[in-house]
Amino acid sequence: MLAVISVTGKDCVGIIADVSVKCREHEANIIDISQTVLQDFFCMIMLVQIDKLNVPFGDFIDAMEKLGKEKGLSIHTMHEDVFNSMHKI
């Protein structure tokens, strides 16, 4: 099972590291990552494997959102099934 994590906010040092550490804490394996900086605006999308999470998926979502609030970022985590359903014609 996979999840899509999107991260946006003002660019600063350590965003990728902070999100990666939080994924590691919950045993979410990063499969792919794309990031860019537009002027001072940071945007990242991560695809993570969630088969071996050590917490329920809802708790993982909450932990990522909490990290975002602490760092002044917007972090949204979505299960691949929801993502695929949203983008299905």
MDTraj code that builds the backbone (N, CA, C; nanometers):
import mdtraj as md
import numpy as np

residues = "MET LEU ALA VAL ILE SER VAL THR GLY LYS ASP CYS VAL GLY ILE ILE ALA ASP VAL SER VAL LYS CYS ARG GLU HIS GLU ALA ASN ILE ILE ASP ILE SER GLN THR VAL LEU GLN ASP PHE PHE CYS MET ILE MET LEU VAL GLN ILE ASP LYS LEU ASN VAL PRO PHE GLY ASP PHE ILE ASP ALA MET GLU LYS LEU GLY LYS GLU LYS GLY LEU SER ILE HIS THR MET HIS GLU ASP VAL PHE ASN SER MET HIS LYS ILE".split()
xyz = np.array([
    [0.0830, -0.1175, 0.0000],
    [0.0000, 0.0000, 0.0000],
    [0.0877, 0.1241, 0.0000],
    [0.0384, 0.2269, -0.0671],
    [0.1141, 0.3509, -0.0798],
    [0.0317, 0.4686, -0.0310],
    [0.1019, 0.5765, 0.0005],
    [0.0381, 0.7033, 0.0349],
    [0.1134, 0.8146, -0.0372],
    [0.0408, 0.9220, -0.0649],
    [0.0988, 1.0409, -0.1262],
    [0.1037, 1.1490, -0.0192],
    [0.2227, 1.2047, 0.0001],
    [0.2406, 1.3131, 0.0971],
    [0.2784, 1.4382, 0.0197],
    [0.2020, 1.5458, 0.0407],
    [0.2375, 1.6731, -0.0218],
    [0.2773, 1.7714, 0.0873],
    [0.3819, 1.8470, 0.0578],
    [0.4354, 1.9434, 0.1539],
    [0.4533, 2.0762, 0.0818],
    [0.3964, 2.1828, 0.1371],
    [0.4147, 2.3160, 0.0809],
    [0.4394, 2.4151, 0.1937],
    [0.5117, 2.5208, 0.1605],
    [0.5369, 2.6254, 0.2583],
    [0.6574, 2.7082, 0.2203],
    [0.6910, 2.8011, 0.3072],
    [0.8079, 2.8858, 0.2852],
    [0.9331, 2.7994, 0.2937],
    [1.0227, 2.8156, 0.1982],
    [1.1447, 2.7346, 0.1936],
    [1.2349, 2.7650, 0.3122],
    [1.2929, 2.6614, 0.3678],
    [1.3938, 2.6753, 0.4733],
    [1.4770, 2.5469, 0.4758],
    [1.5866, 2.5528, 0.5435],
    [1.6768, 2.4381, 0.5535],
    [1.6112, 2.3271, 0.6357],
    [1.6176, 2.2034, 0.5867],
    [1.5791, 2.0877, 0.6655],
    [1.4394, 2.0330, 0.6439],
    [1.3628, 2.0887, 0.5504],
    [1.2260, 2.0392, 0.5315],
    [1.2267, 1.8914, 0.4915],
    [1.3053, 1.8567, 0.3916],
    [1.3088, 1.7169, 0.3460],
    [1.3573, 1.6259, 0.4588],
    [1.4565, 1.6709, 0.5323],
    [1.5084, 1.5913, 0.6432],
    [1.4016, 1.5699, 0.7508],
    [1.3296, 1.6767, 0.7871],
    [1.2270, 1.6648, 0.8910],
    [1.1166, 1.5676, 0.8510],
    [1.0694, 1.5781, 0.7284],
    [0.9627, 1.4895, 0.6808],
    [1.0144, 1.3463, 0.6698],
    [1.1368, 1.3297, 0.6228],
    [1.1960, 1.1964, 0.6107],
    [1.2121, 1.1298, 0.7470],
    [1.2553, 1.2055, 0.8465],
    [1.2714, 1.1508, 0.9812],
    [1.1366, 1.1055, 1.0363],
    [1.0322, 1.1862, 1.0140],
    [0.8987, 1.1488, 1.0631],
    [0.8506, 1.0212, 0.9934],
    [0.8774, 1.0096, 0.8652],
    [0.8423, 0.8853, 0.7943],
    [0.9159, 0.7666, 0.8554],
    [1.0436, 0.7846, 0.8824],
    [1.1254, 0.6780, 0.9409],
    [1.0732, 0.6367, 1.0781],
    [1.0338, 0.7345, 1.1580],
    [0.9818, 0.7055, 1.2926],
    [0.8609, 0.6120, 1.2868],
    [0.7838, 0.6217, 1.1794],
    [0.6617, 0.5426, 1.1680],
    [0.6738, 0.4287, 1.0665],
    [0.7977, 0.4008, 1.0226],
    [0.8262, 0.2896, 0.9311],
    [0.7604, 0.3066, 0.7937],
    [0.7440, 0.4314, 0.7482],
    [0.6958, 0.4593, 0.6133],
    [0.8184, 0.4714, 0.5232],
    [0.8257, 0.3873, 0.4220],
    [0.9418, 0.3831, 0.3337],
    [0.9208, 0.4765, 0.2140],
    [1.0121, 0.5700, 0.1938],
    [1.0012, 0.6637, 0.0825],
    [1.0387, 0.5916, -0.0468],
    [0.9441, 0.5898, -0.1409],
    [0.9630, 0.5227, -0.2693],
    [1.0105, 0.6220, -0.3750],
    [0.9509, 0.7408, -0.3747],
    [0.9841, 0.8426, -0.4748],
    [0.9607, 0.9794, -0.4144],
    [1.0344, 1.0772, -0.4625],
    [1.0223, 1.2124, -0.4109],
    [1.0501, 1.3111, -0.5234],
    [0.9695, 1.4163, -0.5256],
    [0.9901, 1.5248, -0.6204],
    [0.9744, 1.6545, -0.5433],
    [1.0684, 1.7448, -0.5594],
    [1.0588, 1.8717, -0.4885],
    [1.1122, 1.9832, -0.5758],
    [1.0603, 2.1007, -0.5506],
    [1.1067, 2.2189, -0.6219],
    [1.0881, 2.3404, -0.5327],
    [1.1623, 2.4428, -0.5633],
    [1.1474, 2.5706, -0.4940],
    [1.1147, 2.6748, -0.5993],
    [1.0010, 2.7417, -0.5812],
    [0.9578, 2.8488, -0.6703],
    [0.9724, 2.9791, -0.5925],
    [1.0757, 3.0556, -0.6275],
    [1.1153, 3.1735, -0.5499],
    [1.1402, 3.1281, -0.4063],
    [1.0573, 3.1658, -0.3087],
    [1.0764, 3.1211, -0.1706],
    [0.9740, 3.0168, -0.1279],
    [0.9008, 2.9602, -0.2244],
    [0.7934, 2.8664, -0.1938],
    [0.8392, 2.7236, -0.2231],
    [0.8369, 2.6397, -0.1196],
    [0.8810, 2.5007, -0.1293],
    [0.7613, 2.4112, -0.1599],
    [0.7771, 2.3199, -0.2554],
    [0.6729, 2.2220, -0.2895],
    [0.7372, 2.0835, -0.3000],
    [0.6774, 1.9849, -0.2360],
    [0.7306, 1.8491, -0.2436],
    [0.6151, 1.7495, -0.2467],
    [0.6332, 1.6466, -0.3261],
    [0.5407, 1.5331, -0.3268],
    [0.6239, 1.4079, -0.3040],
    [0.5793, 1.3271, -0.2085],
    [0.6478, 1.2021, -0.1776],
    [0.5499, 1.0868, -0.1957],
    [0.6009, 0.9776, -0.2448],
    [0.5260, 0.8534, -0.2506],
    [0.5915, 0.7603, -0.1487],
    [0.5128, 0.7154, -0.0505],
    [0.5685, 0.6325, 0.0561],
    [0.4922, 0.5013, 0.0675],
    [0.5659, 0.3981, 0.0989],
    [0.5076, 0.2663, 0.1220],
    [0.4640, 0.2597, 0.2678],
    [0.3388, 0.2213, 0.2904],
    [0.2840, 0.2246, 0.4269],
    [0.2448, 0.0858, 0.4779],
    [0.2899, -0.0180, 0.4112],
    [0.2557, -0.1548, 0.4520],
    [0.3022, -0.1879, 0.5936],
    [0.4118, -0.1290, 0.6352],
    [0.4723, -0.1669, 0.7631],
    [0.4646, -0.0550, 0.8675],
    [0.3664, 0.0355, 0.8528],
    [0.3517, 0.1416, 0.9530],
    [0.3403, 0.0818, 1.0923],
    [0.4014, 0.1482, 1.1902],
    [0.3943, 0.1001, 1.3280],
    [0.2822, 0.1681, 1.4072],
    [0.1986, 0.2449, 1.3371],
    [0.0800, 0.3088, 1.3945],
    [-0.0330, 0.2945, 1.2921],
    [-0.1582, 0.3104, 1.3341],
    [-0.2664, 0.3122, 1.2359],
    [-0.2470, 0.4282, 1.1372],
    [-0.2957, 0.4104, 1.0149],
    [-0.2761, 0.5120, 0.9107],
    [-0.3292, 0.6486, 0.9546],
    [-0.4412, 0.6527, 1.0217],
    [-0.4965, 0.7805, 1.0706],
    [-0.4011, 0.8517, 1.1647],
    [-0.3316, 0.7757, 1.2490],
    [-0.2338, 0.8354, 1.3403],
    [-0.1130, 0.8893, 1.2636],
    [-0.0761, 0.8202, 1.1576],
    [0.0341, 0.8672, 1.0724],
    [-0.0036, 1.0002, 1.0072],
    [-0.1270, 1.0085, 0.9559],
    [-0.1753, 1.1341, 0.8978],
    [-0.1665, 1.2461, 1.0011],
    [-0.2141, 1.2192, 1.1224],
    [-0.2117, 1.3196, 1.2293],
    [-0.0695, 1.3628, 1.2636],
    [0.0239, 1.2667, 1.2673],
    [0.1632, 1.2981, 1.2993],
    [0.2253, 1.3880, 1.1921],
    [0.1926, 1.3615, 1.0663],
    [0.2460, 1.4443, 0.9581],
    [0.1872, 1.5853, 0.9635],
    [0.0567, 1.5956, 0.9907],
    [-0.0065, 1.7273, 1.0026],
    [0.0517, 1.8057, 1.1190],
    [0.0752, 1.7368, 1.2305],
    [0.1342, 1.8022, 1.3485],
    [0.2732, 1.8551, 1.3154],
    [0.3528, 1.7758, 1.2455],
    [0.4857, 1.8205, 1.2030],
    [0.4729, 1.9468, 1.1178],
    [0.3779, 1.9464, 1.0267],
    [0.3569, 2.0635, 0.9428],
    [0.3264, 2.1877, 1.0242],
    [0.2388, 2.1750, 1.1218],
    [0.2047, 2.2894, 1.2071],
    [0.3260, 2.3383, 1.2843],
    [0.4051, 2.2459, 1.3361],
    [0.5252, 2.2830, 1.4125],
    [0.6269, 2.3577, 1.3261],
    [0.6343, 2.3215, 1.1977],
    [0.7349, 2.3782, 1.1070],
    [0.6795, 2.4886, 1.0178],
    [0.5519, 2.5233, 1.0333],
    [0.4920, 2.6264, 0.9503],
    [0.4695, 2.5826, 0.8070],
    [0.4419, 2.4535, 0.7894],
    [0.4202, 2.3951, 0.6572],
    [0.2800, 2.3369, 0.6478],
    [0.2352, 2.3144, 0.5273],
    [0.1121, 2.2412, 0.5038],
    [0.1517, 2.1016, 0.4564],
    [0.1193, 2.0006, 0.5374],
    [0.1522, 1.8626, 0.5024],
    [0.0224, 1.7828, 0.4980],
    [-0.0065, 1.7264, 0.3801],
    [-0.1263, 1.6459, 0.3612],
    [-0.0847, 1.5054, 0.3195],
    [-0.1443, 1.4055, 0.3835],
    [-0.1150, 1.2655, 0.3537],
    [-0.2434, 1.1976, 0.3082],
    [-0.2358, 1.1309, 0.1940],
    [-0.3538, 1.0688, 0.1352],
    [-0.3217, 0.9260, 0.0922],
    [-0.4075, 0.8324, 0.1290],
    [-0.3918, 0.6934, 0.0872],
    [-0.4033, 0.6863, -0.0646],
    [-0.3275, 0.5973, -0.1257],
    [-0.3291, 0.5857, -0.2719],
    [-0.4681, 0.5564, -0.3273],
    [-0.5502, 0.4814, -0.2539],
    [-0.6846, 0.4508, -0.3021],
    [-0.7689, 0.5771, -0.3158],
    [-0.7578, 0.6667, -0.2189],
    [-0.8301, 0.7940, -0.2242],
    [-0.7755, 0.8786, -0.3380],
    [-0.6438, 0.8850, -0.3482],
    [-0.5808, 0.9634, -0.4546],
    [-0.6256, 0.9125, -0.5915],
    [-0.6222, 0.7821, -0.6113],
    [-0.6613, 0.7248, -0.7406],
    [-0.8092, 0.7498, -0.7705],
    [-0.8934, 0.7376, -0.6684],
    [-1.0356, 0.7629, -0.6889],
    [-1.0631, 0.9079, -0.7252],
    [-0.9903, 0.9999, -0.6665],
    [-1.0089, 1.1418, -0.6947],
    [-0.9688, 1.1766, -0.8377],
    [-0.8754, 1.1027, -0.8932],
    [-0.8217, 1.1345, -1.0238],
    [-0.8667, 1.0374, -1.1331],
    [-0.9708, 0.9648, -1.1037],
    [-1.0265, 0.8704, -1.2001],
    [-1.1369, 0.9397, -1.2801],
    [-1.1397, 0.9146, -1.4081],
    [-1.2433, 0.9762, -1.4918],
    [-1.3728, 0.8985, -1.4811],
])
top = md.Topology()
chain = top.add_chain()
for i, resn in enumerate(residues, 1):
    res = top.add_residue(resn, chain, resSeq=i)
    for name in ("N", "CA", "C"):
        top.add_atom(name, md.element.get_by_symbol(name[0]), res)
traj = md.Trajectory(xyz[None], top)
